[in-house]
Amino acid sequence: MPVPDPSGDPLSRERAHLTHSRAALRSMREDVESLDIRDVTANWVNAEVLAHQIDARVKALADLSHTPLFFGRLDYLHSPGADRAEGAEGERFYIGRRHVHDADGDPMVIDWRAPVSQPFYRASKKNPLDIALRRRFGYTAGDLTAYEDEHLSDPTDSSGDAATSKLLQQEIERPRVGPMRDIVATIQPEQDEIVRSGLGGTVCVQGGPGTGKTAVGLHRVAYLLYAHRDRLARTGTLVIGPNASFLHYIEQVLPALGELEVKQATVDDLVAHVEVRGRDEAATAVVKGDARMAEVLRRAVRSHVTMPVEPVVVVRGSRRWRVPAYELEVIVRELLDRDIRYGAAREALPQRIAHAVLVQMERSGEAPDDRVQDAVARNPAVKAAVKSLWPPVEPAKLVLRLLSDADFLATHAEGVLTEDEQKAILWSKPVRSVKSAKWAAADAVLIDEATDLVQRTHSLGHVVLDEAQDLSPMQYRAVGRRCTTGSATVLGDLAQGTTPWATRSWEEALTHLGKGDAVVEELTAGFRVPTDVITYASRLLPHIAPGLTPVASVRENPGFFEVRPATADTADIANTEVVAACEELLRNEGSVGLIAADARVPLLAEALAAAGLPCLGPGEETTLTTRLTLVPASLAKGLEYDYVVLDEPRAVVDGEPDERTGLRRLYVSLTRAVSGLIVTHAAPLPPQLAEGAGTL
């Protein structure tokens, strides 16, 4: 609501500041574009690197017309003391997505990640943090149209006592068309604490539907890149999502915050050592994904090492130097006891043998140096011994043998896997080669584990892992290898685990990740899902995640929710009523998702086509002309739409291998709506939902 100001029209002044800020940003971009680097680079490589950096800077300074340049303002009180230099008396800061300064270098917009911006998210009447006034701005199609003030340090003013800002509610409930957008203007205090937590520690965020955990994770990446840019520029950052559709949906968030260099991948992308063409039964995949497979692989890799039975004789000139078998065995056992990577130990072995030869040379009165040791290490006799004692291991071939050779598997799985578990993972038919094998996704993870046993995996500075609850222990290990020397942000919801191997607790998952000391934070305030929808979906929680705190919606708008039984049992009529529900919701502004059991998607696609309703697939970007997306329930996780039609809940449950997984899939599907949900069904509802079903 606009606030009257006796000294004039404050809205006009704020619009003028926006205009001047955009002009300043344009000048900043033009300054970068005009840089002449021809005389400042030593060679073409430096020139290419500098040109790339300039290009990235120009892109980061882009003025997105649909994105407000600033969304808030802070007016600081006077606070004595040198430690308050940033918030001196009378200073005013406009808070936005990126820093903007004028020609004199004075700030016109402050980056939301700067320390001086933090009170915008955390200040309150009880703890004003030296803020006199916090102002939020409202925009319509890029134009500044409203503002709302909170006088946090004025005890007589009650504007900051409201539970939720009106503009904040409007921003949260703004219709969604296109990819996921940032929440930088609406970050809540409990979210901000997670976003600004330090780089050194790993944070795990348990958050139900609509609590903003994905957005928190992405904004945490943006904050860490701001606070530790040089370090992360060297070590790298990575966002890991469950599938390509999800990554496409979130890919515009970080660029909107000025961060263009963060890579995205799925777990399958990380372990793509072989082409995945096969698919495992659930029971097989569970065993392959079990953390015990790491020990089986470790044994299998180390089994290639053999103890020497013959000496190594090195000929140099007229002299022969003999390293006896017992001394070679001591060297081999010492390397095994160190438990270093197989490949690293194999590289060390010739140097160890060469060192034994040099000791003999020194005893005989010679004075060999490092060059002599390197020459001995390359001697044909030494190389032959290394090949015999510590032969090279190809990870894919190793896993191929484990899965196709019953005796080899039994030898290395003894006491680790039961006989039934060994039978479950053995291939029924022999495979000729790595290329001809029909590898499953879980096999690629095993190959990744074996690869790391041979050669250390490169570690990044920070990894964000979203929808983490669906990973197997072996997948957690694969992700953990990518941040052994860095930190991670783990995001998920135990109630939304829809794989047979879904994690049972974050403590267990973080142990497999190698981050057992991580801090677990829980978000329970729901900002996206309407009250009536989340209340209905939460009926499933006692059956899918007993003891988990239900999400409490803070939305003032309860949203639209209705359960509609089909008027007839025939499939054609039921499909027609689904189409009618989609047409009804498309009359509203915003996106519409039709979520259905995977098996019913082709039938519904035909029904939509017959009705002349164009639709997109999950991950495809909605537009003003095509706002309907047909989503298989298996791909709905992480996506959101203004309105959702959920088709046949019973079919969603029956489409999974067991009831608990099916109910979790249904929970995910029920909680994708931001403004309204219609549940249509001809078959009876699952009993866990049926009680009290109807319009709320």
N, C-alpha and C positions, 0 to 999 in steps of 0.2 A: 504494500500500500504506500503511495506517495506520502511523504511527510512534509507538512507546511513549514516554510522557512521565512521568517519576517524580513530577512535581509535581501530577498530576491527569489529567483527561481533556481533552486539547487539542481533540479534535473537538467536544466539547460547548461549549467556549469559542468556537470558531470559529462554530458554529451560533448562539450567543448574539449574537456580533458581527453576523452576517448579519441576525438578527431586529431588532436595534437599528438597523442601517443602513437596513433597509426602513422602519422607523418614522420615521426621520429624513427619508428621501426623501418619504414621505407628508406629513410636516409641511412640507417645502419646497414641495410641490405645493399644499397647502392655503393656504399663505401667499400664493402667487401668485394662486390663485383668489379669495382674499378681498380683493384690491386694489380700491379704489374710485377710479375715474379721473374721476368726474363733475366734480370741482372743479379738475382739474389740466390740462385741455385747453382750448386757446384757441378751437377751432371743431370742427365735426363731422368735418372731414378728419383733424385730429390725433387725434380720438377714435377714428376707424376704424383709423388706423395703429397706435395704441397698443393697441387691442383685439386687432388681428391679432397683434401682437408678444406680447401676454400669452397668447393662445390657442396660439401656437407654443411658448412657454415651458412651458405646461401639458402639451402633448403630449410635449415633450422630457423632461419629468420623469416620464413614465409608468413604472410599475413592471411590467415584463413578467414574468409569473409563470413562463414557460418559459425565461426568459433569466437566468442567474446575475448577481447585482448586482456581485459581484467574483469573480475567478478566480485571483488570486494575492496573495502577500504578500512584501514586502521588509523585512528587518531590516538596518539600516545599522550599520556599525562606526563607532567614533569616529575622525574625521579632523580634525586641527587646521587652523585657517585659516578666514578669513571666507568664502572661496569655497566652503566646504562647509556653509554655513548650512542648506541644505535637507536635508542628510543628517547631521545632528548625532548625537552619541553616543546610542545606545539608541533612536533613532526608528524607528518601525514604520509601514509604509504598506501599505494594502490596495489592490490595483490592480483597477480595473473599467472598465466602458464609459462611465461618467459620474461627475462629481464629486458627492459627497454630504457634507454637513456637519451637525453637530448644532446644537442651539439656541444654543450659545455661539460658533458659527462654526468650531469645530475640525473638521478633515477626518476623516471616517470611511471614505470611499472616495476614492481619487485617480484622476482621469481617466487612462486609459492613454496619452494623448498628452502629458501633462505631462513636463517634463524629468526629474523625480525618478522617473518610471516607466520610463525608458529602460533601466536595468540589468536589468529583468525580462526583456527580450528579448536583451540583448547580453552580460550578465555570464557569465563562465565560470571554471573552475578556474584557467586560465592568466591570466585578467584579470578578477578578481572585482569590479572597479569599486566598491570600498569596501562590498561586500555581504557580510554575515556569513551570512545565510540567505535562500534563495529557496524559497518554498512554493507549490506548485500545488494547486488544489482540484479534486476530482471531484464531479460532480453527477449525480443520477438524478431525472428528472422535476422539476427545479427544487429538489430537496433536496440539501443538502451532505452527501455520504456518505463522502468519503475525502480524504486529502491526501498530499502527497509532498514531502519536504524535500531540499534540496541545500545542504550547508554549504560554501559556496564558498571561504571564507577559512580553513578548518580543514585543514591538510595531512594530518592523520591520518584524515580522513573520505573515503571513496571513493564516497559516494552520488552525487556529481556527475560521476563518471567514465563513467557509462553513456552509450552512443551516443545513445539517445533515451529520454526520460522515458516511463514506462508510461502515466501519465495523458495525456500528450501524444499517444501513439499511440492511446489509446482515444478521445480527442476527435476526432482526424483520421479515424478509422475509424467514428465513430458513424453509424448509419443515417440516410439522408437521406429525409425525407418533407416535402413542401412546397417553398417557394422556397429559393434559395441563402441560406446563413447567413454571418455574419461569421466571420473567423478570428482575432479580436482576442486570443483566449487562446492561439493556437498560432503566432503570427508568429515566424519564424526570424530569426537575426541578419542574414543576407544580404537577407532581405525587408525587415527593419526599416530598413536603410540606405536603401533605395529609398523606403520610406514617409515617412521623415523628411527626405528631401532638400529643398533650399530651393525656394521659390516662383519665384525668378528664372529658373531654368534648366529646359529641357525634358529629360525623361528618356524613353528608349525601352527597353522591357523585352522582350527576346527570351526566350520561355519555352515549353518543350514542354508536352505534356499533363500536367496534375496538378501543375505547379510553383507554382500559386497566383497567376499573373500578374494575373488579373481581380480577385481579392480584394486583391492588393497595390495595384492601381490605385484601387479604391474606398476602401481604408483610407488611401491617400495623400490623396485628396480630403478625407476626414474630418480627417486631421491638418492639412492646409493651412487648412481652415476654423477649426480650433482656434487655430493659430498666427498666422493673418492674417485674422481674422474681419471686422474693419472694412473692410479693403481689398476682400476678396472679396464682402462684402455690397453694396458699391458696383458692382463690375465683373461679378459673376456667375460661376457655374460650370456646366459642362455635361458630362454623360456621354453618349458616342455609342456605340451598339452596332450590331450587324449587322442585327438585325430586331426586330420587336415581341415575339416569343416570348422572345428572349434578354433584352430589357429587363424583361419581366414577371418573368422568372426571378430577376433580380438586384435588383429594385426594393425589397426589404425590408432590404437590407444597411445602407444609410446611415441609414434611420430607426431601426434597432436600435442604431446608434451615436449616436443623438441628433441626427442631421442630417436635417432635413425639407424643406429649401428647394432642394435640388439638382435641376435639371431633367434629363430624359433624352430622347434623340431618336435616330433613325437618320439616316444621311446623306440618305436620300430625304426625310425630314421637313424637313431644313434647306433643301433646294433645291426645295421644293414650290411653285414659281411657276406651274405648270400642272398639269392633271390628267394623270397617266400612264396611258394606255390601250393603248399599243402595246409591242412587244417587238422588239429588234434581234437580228439574227444575230450570232454571236460576233465574226466578222471586222469587222462594222460597229461594234459596241460598242467593240472594241479601238481603232479609229481615232478614234472620238469621245472616248474616254477618254485619248488620247495628249496629253501636255503641249504638243505643237506646235499643238493647236487653240487654245490661248490666244493665240498670235501671229496666227492667222487671224482670230480674233474682234477682237483689238486693231486690226488693219488695217481690218476691216469697220466698226468703230465710227468710227474716225477718218476713214474715207472720206466721211462725211457733211459734213465741214468743206469749205467751198469758199472760194476766194480772191475778194476783192471786185473788181468791175469798175466800180463806180460810187461816187461819194462819198456821205457821209451829210450831209444838211443839216438842222440843228436850228433851228427857229424859236422865238424867245423874245421876246415883245412885238414891237417893230419891228425887231429885229435877227435876222439869219440867220447861223448859224455853220456853216462847211463843213469837214468832215474828209475830205481827199482819199483816193482809193482806195489810193494807195501807202502812206499812213500807217496806214490800216486793215489793210493786208496785214502791215505790221510788227507790229501788235498781235496779229493772228491767229497769225502764225508764232511770236511769243514765247510765246504760250499753248501752242501745240503743242510747242515745244521744252521747256517745263517738264514735259511728260508727266504732268500731273495728271489727276484723274478728268474724264471728258468733261463730266459735269454740273456739276462745280465750275468748270471753265473756262468753260462756257456762262453760269454765274452771274456770273463775273468780267468777261466781255466787255462788257456794257453799262456797267459802272463804268469800264473802261479807255477806252471811247469817250467817256464823259462827262468823264473826266479830260482827254482831249485837247481837248475843247470848253472846259473851265475854263481850261486853259493859254492858249488864245486870248483868253478873257475878261480874264484878268489882264494880258495884253500890251496890251489895249485900254484899260486903266485901271480896270476893274471889280474889285471885291473879293468874289468869290463864296465861299460857305462850303459845308459838307458838305450842307446842305439843298438848295442849288442843284445840287450834283453828283447827289444822289439824284433830284431832279426831272428833270434831263437824262437820267439813266439810264432813267427811265420814259417819256420822250418817245416818241410813236408812231413817229417816224422811226428812232430808235435800236432800239426793239423790233422793227421790221420788218427792220432790218439784221441783228440777232442771229438772227432766225428764218430769214433767208436764208443767212447765213454759217455758223451753228452751230445747225442745226435740232435739235429734240428727237429722241431715239432711244428707241424702245420695245424693250427687250431681246428679248422673245419674238418680235416681228415681225422683228427682225434675224436671229435664228437661223432662223426660218421661211424667210426669203429665202435664207439660205445653203444650207439643205438642199433647197430646191426650185428655185433658179435656178442652172443650171450655169455660166452666164457670170459671175455675181456671185461664185460660189464660186471659179471658176478665177482670177479677178482677184486675189482676196485670199489664195488658197492657193498662188500661184505661188512655186516655190522652197521651199515648206514641205511640201506634200503631193504625192505622185506622182499621176499621172492615175488609176491604179487605185484609190488611196485615196480620191480625190475621187468616183469612181463608186460606191465602196462606201458612202459616207454620203449620197449624193443620193437623195431619195425618188423612187420610180418613177412616182408619180402626183401631179399638182398638188394643192395644198391651198388651199382658199378663204380660211380664216381661222385665227387662233390657236386659237379654240374648237373648230373642226372637226378640227384636226390630231390624229392618233393619236400623241401624244408618247411616246417611250420614256424610260426612266430616265436614260440618258446624255444625252438632249436637255435634260432639266431641269437637269443639271449645267452644260451649255453656257450655258443661259439665266442661271444663277446667276453664271457667269463674266462674261457680258455685263453683267449688272446691276451687278456690282462695278466694271466699267470705267466705268460711267455714274455710279454713286454708291457711296461707300465703305460696305462692310459693317461693321456694329457688331461690335466686338471684345470678347470676354469676358476675365475675369481668368485663368481656367484651364479647360482642356478635357481630358477623358480620352477617348481614342480606343481602343476595344477591337476585337479581331479586325482590326487595321489591315492585315494582310498582303493582304486581299482587295480593297483599294481601288485604283482606277485613279489615274494621275497627276492627272487633272482633279478627281477626288474629293478627293485630298489637298489640292489647292489650295483647294477649297471649304471644307474643315475649317480649313486654315491661315488663311483669311480671318476665321474666328471667333476667332482668338487672335493676331492680328498684334501687339498690344501686351501680350499676356499670355503664359502658358507652357502647355505641354501635357505629358500623360503618355501615351505611345504604347505600346500593348500588342499583342503578336501572336506568331505562330510561322510562320516562313517555310515550314516543312514542311506547314502546314495551309492554304496558299493554294489555293483551289479555284475561282478565277475565271480566265478566259483572260488577264486583264490583271494577275494577282497580281504583287506586287512581287518583284523579284529580289534586292534588297539593302536593308537599312535605310538605308544612306547615300543611296541614290537616293530612297527614300521620304521621308526627312527633308528632303532638298533641295526636293522638290515641296511639302512642307508649309510651307516657309519657315523651318525650324528646323535648318539644316545644322550648327549648333554643338552639337546635342543630345548628351548622354552616352548611350551604348548599354550597358545592363547585361544580362547573360545569367543566367537561372535554369536550373540543370540538375538540381537535386535534386527528385525527384518525391515528393510527399506524398499524392497522391490515387490514382493508378493502381497496382494491384498489380504486383509484380515480374514475374510470369510474363506478364501481359498486355502490359506495356510492352516487354518483351523480344521478344515475338512481333510486336507492331506495328512495332518498330524495324527489322525485316527490310526494311521498305519504304524506310527513309531513304536508302540509297545510290541509289535510283531516283528519289526525289522532292526531295531536298535534300542532295546530296553535300557532305560537309565539315561538316555541322551536327552539333554534339555531341549524342549520344543522351541522353535523360533517364535518370538513374540513380535508381531507386526506393529510398527509404530506409525503406520499410515493412518491418516485421519479419514481418508476415503476407503470404505470397506470393500469397494470394488464390486463388479458384477459377477455373480456365480449362480449357476443353475445346472441341475441334473435332469436330463430329459430322456425318459424311456421311449423307445420307438413305439409308434402307434400300431405297428403290425410286425409280425415275426419274419416276413419275407425280406431277403437280403436287399432286393432292389429298393423297397420302400425305406429300409434302414439307411442305405447309402444316399438316397434322395434327401432324407432328413439331415444327414451330415452336411451335404452340399448346401442345404437351406440355412443351416446354422452358420456356415462360412459366409454365405451371402449376407446374412444379417449382421455379422460382425464387421464385414468390409464396409458397411455404411458408416462406421466410425472412423475417426482419424487414427492412423498408426498401422503397425504390422499385425498380421494374423498368421498363426501357425496351426496347421492341422496335424496332430500327432496321432499315430496309429501303430498297432503291432506291425512288425516288418512284413508279415505275410499278407496283410490287408492293404499295403501301400499300392500295389499294382491295380487292385480293384477300385480303390478310391481315386487313383490317377485317371482311370477311364471315366469314372462318374464326373469328375471335375471337368474333364475335356468335353464330355457330352453336354455339360451345362454351360460351356463357353467360358469357364473360369481358368485363366492361365495361372500356373503355379511354378514356384522355384524349388530347387532342392536345398537341403541343409547346407549352410555355409555360403550359398549364393547371396549376393547383396540385393536386398529389396530396394525398390524404387517407388516413386510416387504413383506409377502406373501399374506396377506388379508388386502387390503387398502380401500375397498369400504364399506361404511355404508349406510344402508337404513333407513331413518329417517322420522317418521311421523311429520308433521308440528307442531303438538301440543307439541312435545318433543325437538324441535330444539333450543329453547332458551338457550343461554349460551354456546352452542357448537360451534366449529369452525373446518373447514377443509381447506386444501390447495386449493382444487377445489370443486365446487358444481354444480350439475345439479338440477335445480328447475323445477319440473314437474307441468304443468297446474296451473298457478297462479289463474285463475278463480275458480278452484275447491278448492283451499286453502281458498279463501274469502268466498265461498258459504258454506264451512264446519263449519262456526261459526254462532252463533244465530243472529248476526246483522252485518251490513256492516262495521261499524267502527272497531269492534273487528276483523272482517275478514281481513280488510286492515292492521291492526296492526300485525296480524299473518303473513301476506305476507311480511311486512317490516322486521320482524324478519328473515323470511326464506331467503330473498334476501341478507341479510348481514352476512351470515355465512362463506363466502369465503375469503381466505387470498390472493390467487393468481389469481383465475379465476372463472367465472360464466357463465354457459350456461342455458338460460331459454328456455324450450321447451313447445309448446302449440299447441293444435288442436282447442280448443275453443277460442273465442276472448279474448284478454287481458282485464282486468278491465279498464274502461275508464280513471281512474286516472293515469294509466301507458301507455296506448296505444299511446298517442301523442308522436311522435318522436322516437318510439321504433325501434330498429334495432341495428346493430353493431356499437359500439362507438369506 
